[in-house]
Amino acid sequence: MSGFKNFILRGNLVEIAVAFIMATAFAGVVAAMVDVLMDVIGKAGGTPDFSNWEPGGVSIGLLMTALISFALLSAIVYYFIVLPYTKAKEKYFPGEADGTPADVAVLEEIRDLLRARSA
């Protein structure tokens, strides 16, 4: 069980999964923005071959739906994946204590010894 716990919490598995989920959600936002821009271009340039072209207005509903979906998905991922993962990681793998890191302490000791030797 500890091997599985180490695999899940030490690797970048969760970060990669979150990035994949966020990229998928953002793809919807990008696609909707492209649709809005294509509607604006079609409105300004005549009537090119656009699917669902509306001569009376620009369809912004897809963009709003994609933005709201992205915001909701982001909140869900943050509160239900990132926060519990961070808390579990801190609980099972605490970070270094505040203070001088070991390598810096060794370098300071060498410096002090060299200083004492030359004096």
C-alpha positions as CSV (number, residue, x, y, z in Angstrom):
1,M,0.0,0.0,0.0
2,S,2.8,2.4,0.8
3,G,4.3,1.8,-2.7
4,F,1.0,2.8,-4.3
5,K,0.8,5.9,-2.0
6,N,4.3,6.9,-3.1
7,F,3.4,6.4,-6.8
8,I,0.4,8.6,-6.5
9,L,1.7,11.4,-4.3
10,R,5.4,11.6,-5.4
11,G,5.0,11.5,-9.2
12,N,3.5,14.1,-11.4
13,L,0.5,12.0,-12.2
14,V,-2.0,14.4,-10.6
15,E,-0.4,17.4,-12.2
16,I,-0.6,15.8,-15.6
17,A,-4.2,14.8,-15.1
18,V,-5.2,18.3,-14.0
19,A,-3.4,19.8,-16.9
20,F,-5.2,17.4,-19.3
21,I,-8.6,18.2,-17.8
22,M,-7.9,22.0,-17.9
23,A,-6.7,21.8,-21.5
24,T,-9.7,19.9,-22.6
25,A,-12.0,22.5,-20.9
26,F,-10.0,25.3,-22.4
27,A,-10.3,23.7,-25.9
28,G,-14.1,24.4,-25.6
29,V,-13.4,28.0,-24.8
30,V,-11.1,28.3,-27.8
31,A,-13.5,26.7,-30.1
32,A,-16.4,29.0,-29.0
33,M,-14.1,32.0,-29.4
34,V,-13.2,30.9,-32.9
35,D,-16.9,30.6,-33.7
36,V,-17.6,34.1,-32.4
37,L,-14.7,35.6,-34.4
38,M,-15.9,33.7,-37.5
39,D,-19.4,35.2,-37.0
40,V,-17.9,38.7,-36.7
41,I,-15.7,38.2,-39.8
42,G,-18.7,36.8,-41.7
43,K,-20.8,39.7,-40.7
44,A,-18.2,42.2,-41.8
45,G,-17.2,40.5,-45.0
46,G,-20.5,39.4,-46.5
47,T,-21.9,36.0,-46.4
48,P,-19.1,33.4,-46.5
49,D,-20.0,29.7,-46.0
50,F,-20.5,29.6,-42.2
51,S,-22.7,27.0,-40.6
52,N,-25.5,28.5,-38.5
53,W,-24.7,32.0,-39.8
54,E,-27.1,34.6,-38.3
55,P,-27.4,37.8,-40.3
56,G,-29.1,39.7,-37.5
57,G,-26.6,39.1,-34.7
58,V,-23.5,37.4,-33.5
59,S,-23.9,34.1,-31.6
60,I,-22.2,34.5,-28.3
61,G,-24.1,31.8,-26.4
62,L,-21.5,29.1,-27.2
63,L,-18.7,31.3,-25.8
64,M,-20.6,32.1,-22.6
65,T,-21.5,28.4,-22.1
66,A,-17.8,27.5,-22.7
67,L,-16.5,30.2,-20.3
68,I,-19.0,29.2,-17.6
69,S,-18.2,25.5,-18.1
70,F,-14.5,26.3,-17.9
71,A,-14.9,28.3,-14.7
72,L,-17.0,25.6,-13.1
73,L,-14.6,22.8,-14.2
74,S,-11.7,24.8,-12.9
75,A,-13.3,25.3,-9.5
76,I,-14.2,21.6,-9.3
77,V,-10.7,20.5,-10.2
78,Y,-9.2,22.9,-7.7
79,Y,-11.4,22.1,-4.8
80,F,-11.8,18.4,-5.3
81,I,-8.4,17.4,-6.8
82,V,-5.7,20.0,-6.2
83,L,-6.5,21.0,-2.6
84,P,-6.9,17.4,-1.3
85,Y,-3.8,16.3,-3.2
86,T,-1.8,19.2,-1.7
87,K,-3.0,18.5,1.8
88,A,-2.2,14.7,1.4
89,K,1.2,15.5,0.0
90,E,2.0,17.9,2.9
91,K,0.8,15.3,5.4
92,Y,2.7,12.3,4.0
93,F,5.7,14.1,2.5
94,P,6.4,17.2,4.6
95,G,8.7,19.8,3.1
96,E,12.0,20.8,4.5
97,A,11.9,22.6,7.8
98,D,12.7,26.3,7.8
99,G,16.3,27.1,8.3
100,T,19.5,26.7,6.5
101,P,19.6,23.8,4.0
102,A,22.1,21.1,4.7
103,D,24.3,22.0,1.6
104,V,24.4,25.7,2.6
105,A,25.3,24.8,6.2
106,V,28.2,22.6,5.0
107,L,29.5,25.5,2.7
108,E,29.2,27.9,5.6
109,E,31.2,25.6,7.8
110,I,33.9,25.2,5.2
111,R,34.0,29.0,4.9
112,D,34.3,29.5,8.6
113,L,37.1,26.8,8.8
114,L,39.0,28.5,5.9
115,R,38.6,31.9,7.6
116,A,39.8,30.6,10.9
117,R,42.8,28.9,9.2
118,S,43.9,32.0,7.4
119,A,43.6,34.2,10.5
